[in-house]
Amino acid sequence: MRRRARDGYTDDQAVAVPPARLGHVVEVQPYTPQTIVGTATITAQALIFRMSEGRRAGASTASGKPDNWDDRRMTRTDGHLLDNRQAEAAERFEAFATLFDPTTFRHLQALGAGPGWRCWEVGAGGTSVVSWLAKRVGPTGRVLATDIDTSRIAPAGRPPVEVRVHDVGAEDPPGEGFDLVHARLVLVHVPDRERALHSMVKALRPGGRLLVEDADPALQPLLCPDEHGPEQQLANRLRHGFRQLLARRGADLSYGRRLPRLLREAGLRHVEADAYFPVTSPACAALESATVRQVRDQLVAAGVAGHEDIDRHLANVASGGMDLATAPMISAWGRKA
Ligand SMILES: C[S@@+](CC[C@H](N)C(=O)[O-])C[C@H]1O[C@@H](n2cnc3c(N)ncnc32)[C@H](O)[C@@H]1O
């Protein structure tokens, strides 16, 4: 059945690009400065490449490795306050899936994602979006899932999914000719988010779709918009401190609202955007609990709160008596000319 996608293209038109065009994306190549491989298949050669790439970026240490290099995991860990390898990261990814997957999937479906599509999922984090895309594109499609830390996504790395370590703000795109490029809650954390956005646009085929979804905490900065008691005040104080930590790491807390303009400036057509945020939900409480436990030491070290405040807040969250919200997530999409 031919179904008309939101931007006027039908599914049939969208999948008319020969699969061969993306062949190099899904095959392991000889290593060149433009190619990398994923954690699942990483080799000494790849490690050497990534170290030399770190030197190119001017980030090397005396050992010749980027100063953010993690030998054990072969991932980069900087620039992102919330390390994917910590146990709480899995809880956070599950909460993101519960809270935001329905919105994301609605957009991806409306953009026409379907059989045979070649997709790049940027900053994939967990497995829910990648698994959904894998089902949509089927055996004739491809889903390239990249992240600076692939520890949570690696288990999804079987056809049609390929997992690669890749820094979207510092490296060339890992392929070209994609029908769809998607990033959710990623660019806000990337120091060179302008380069990242241009890289994502560059990777699209003409007519390919970009969907960028990012938070705009400055639009709605409160964890408890209904601040009616001391529990909610404490919650909002901790949230404010957490946001300050993110901003000090280079996060742009007003990024979401800029997306439509940035997509147009990057040359995309038919740009539209909307926003979603839950005002109260058990998943918001799960997300808050995991986040605060994950950044507890940083909050204390930055003088935002003491351990007692944090314990009290975590108990308040666990009691289920507060209405906890998130920042709005702005979804912006467009089509490459
Ligand atoms: C808040 S999580 C969102 C994960 C997932 N996209 C989701 O919506 O559930 C941000 C993800 O972006 C990744 N990330 C941060 N900086 C990145 C970069 N420069 N390049 C690629 N991924 C990056 C993190 O490792 C993490 O997995």
The ligand as an SDF file (V2000), in Angstrom:
LIG
                    3D

 27 29  0  0  0  0  0  0  0  0999 V2000
   20.6490   11.9250   26.8140 C   0  0  0  0  0  0  0  0  0  0  0  0
   21.3350   10.5770   25.9800 S   0  0  0  0  0  0  0  0  0  0  0  0
   20.0700   10.2490   24.7530 C   0  0  0  0  0  0  0  0  0  0  0  0
   20.1560    8.8460   24.2210 C   0  0  0  0  0  0  0  0  0  0  0  0
   19.1120    8.4900   23.1470 C   0  0  0  0  0  0  0  0  0  0  0  0
   19.3050    9.2810   21.9390 N   0  0  0  0  0  0  0  0  0  0  0  0
   17.7100    8.6300   23.6740 C   0  0  0  0  0  0  0  0  0  0  0  0
   17.0190    9.5700   23.2820 O   0  0  0  0  0  0  0  0  0  0  0  0
   17.3180    7.7920   24.5010 O   0  0  0  0  0  0  0  0  0  0  0  0
   22.6080   11.3330   25.0010 C   0  0  0  0  0  0  0  0  0  0  0  0
   23.4140   10.3270   24.1850 C   0  0  0  0  0  0  0  0  0  0  0  0
   24.2550   11.0790   23.2990 O   0  0  0  0  0  0  0  0  0  0  0  0
   25.5440   10.5060   23.2980 C   0  0  0  0  0  0  0  0  0  0  0  0
   26.4960   11.5490   22.8930 N   0  0  0  0  0  0  0  0  0  0  0  0
   26.9170   12.6240   23.6050 C   0  0  0  0  0  0  0  0  0  0  0  0
   27.8110   13.3450   22.8950 N   0  0  0  0  0  0  0  0  0  0  0  0
   27.9420   12.7130   21.6990 C   0  0  0  0  0  0  0  0  0  0  0  0
   28.7220   12.9580   20.5330 C   0  0  0  0  0  0  0  0  0  0  0  0
   29.5500   14.0050   20.4710 N   0  0  0  0  0  0  0  0  0  0  0  0
   28.6220   12.1040   19.4730 N   0  0  0  0  0  0  0  0  0  0  0  0
   27.7920   11.0380   19.5400 C   0  0  0  0  0  0  0  0  0  0  0  0
   27.0220   10.7330   20.6310 N   0  0  0  0  0  0  0  0  0  0  0  0
   27.1060   11.5680   21.6840 C   0  0  0  0  0  0  0  0  0  0  0  0
   25.7180   10.0140   24.7340 C   0  0  0  0  0  0  0  0  0  0  0  0
   26.7650    9.0680   24.8500 O   0  0  0  0  0  0  0  0  0  0  0  0
   24.3470    9.4530   25.0240 C   0  0  0  0  0  0  0  0  0  0  0  0
   24.2230    8.1210   24.6290 O   0  0  0  0  0  0  0  0  0  0  0  0
  1  2  1  0
  2  3  1  0
  2 10  1  0
  3  4  1  0
  4  5  1  0
  5  6  1  0
  5  7  1  0
  7  8  2  0
  7  9  1  0
 10 11  1  0
 11 12  1  0
 11 26  1  0
 12 13  1  0
 13 14  1  0
 13 24  1  0
 14 15  1  0
 14 23  1  0
 15 16  2  0
 16 17  1  0
 17 18  1  0
 17 23  2  0
 18 19  1  0
 18 20  2  0
 20 21  1  0
 21 22  2  0
 22 23  1  0
 24 25  1  0
 24 26  1  0
 26 27  1  0
M  CHG  2   2   1   9  -1
M  END
$$$$
